[in-house]
């Protein structure tokens, strides 16, 4: 017999629930971001010159430490995504479900991006800030920038909101895995 629309939507929701749970599990474990080259958070492009210069003066370990700390913050924040995804799935309309079924390969990700990006950002931002504060990312970043400025006196280091950067990269990584 034919599947009813309700049964088809219910099956899709179950599949999406499983997919999002797996995405959260894989990104929120230790090295879920750091060891995944597709979503690993590195220093932003505008700091690449700074990182290269710091590595050149023997501070590569500190640069690596900063990158590891940013990824740990992302892994911790990602662990909080499941309830937001579950809520979006429970609120999914028939039209949303059909859009996913009839859409392209990224239609589910696009739905989750629309339905969850802002609630996830609100949830992730304080977690990222807390983790980065607890591991001393801000202090480490300031030390690295200070060392960079003293090693290259006339160079300017770009200003950067690391918490916002890591939060945005966490969202992008999570959606990439979903």
C-alpha positions, 0 to 999 in steps of 0.5 A, spaced: 500 500 500 501 507 499 504 511 505 500 516 508 503 523 508 503 523 515 507 516 515 512 519 510 513 525 514 514 521 521 519 517 517 523 523 515 523 526 522 526 520 525 531 520 519 533 527 521 533 526 528 538 520 527 542 524 523 542 530 527 544 526 533 550 523 530 552 530 527 552 532 534 555 526 537 561 526 532 562 534 533 562 534 540 567 529 542 574 530 544 577 532 537 570 532 533 572 539 530 580 538 531 581 532 528 576 533 522 580 537 517 573 539 514 571 543 520 577 544 524 577 551 526 584 554 524 586 562 525 582 566 521 585 568 514 586 575 517 591 572 522 595 568 517 601 573 517 601 573 524 601 566 525 606 565 520 611 570 523 610 567 530 611 560 528 618 563 525 620 566 531 619 560 535 612 561 537 609 555 533 607 551 540 603 557 542 599 558 536 597 551 536 595 551 543 590 557 541 587 553 535 586 547 539 583 551 545 578 554 539 576 547 537 575 545 544 570 550 545 567 548 539 566 541 541 563 543 548 558 548 544 556 543 539 554 538 545 548 543 546 545 542 539 541 536 540 535 540 543 535 545 538 535 540 532 529 536 536 525 542 537 526 544 529 524 537 527 518 537 532 516 544 529 517 542 521 511 542 517 509 538 512 511 543 507 518 543 510 518 536 510 516 536 502 521 541 501 527 537 504 524 530 500 524 534 493 530 538 494 537 537 493 542 534 497 543 540 501 535 541 503 535 538 510 542 542 512 538 548 509 532 547 513 536 546 519 540 553 517 534 557 517 530 554 523 536 553 528 542 558 526 540 563 531 537 559 537 544 555 536 548 562 536 544 564 542 546 557 546 553 557 543 555 564 544 556 563 552 559 556 552 564 558 547 566 565 551 566 561 557 570 555 555 575 560 551 575 564 558 577 558 562 582 555 558 585 562 557 584 563 550 584 571 550 590 571 554 594 567 550 591 571 544 593 577 547 600 574 549 601 572 541 599 579 538 604 582 543 610 578 541 608 579 534 608 587 535 614 587 539 618 582 534 615 586 528 614 593 530 611 596 525 606 591 523 599 591 525 595 585 527 588 585 526 582 586 531 578 580 532 572 578 536 575 570 537 568 568 541 564 570 535 569 567 530 569 561 534 561 561 534 560 562 527 565 556 525 562 552 530 555 553 527 558 552 520 562 546 522 556 543 525 551 544 519 557 541 514 557 535 518 549 535 518 
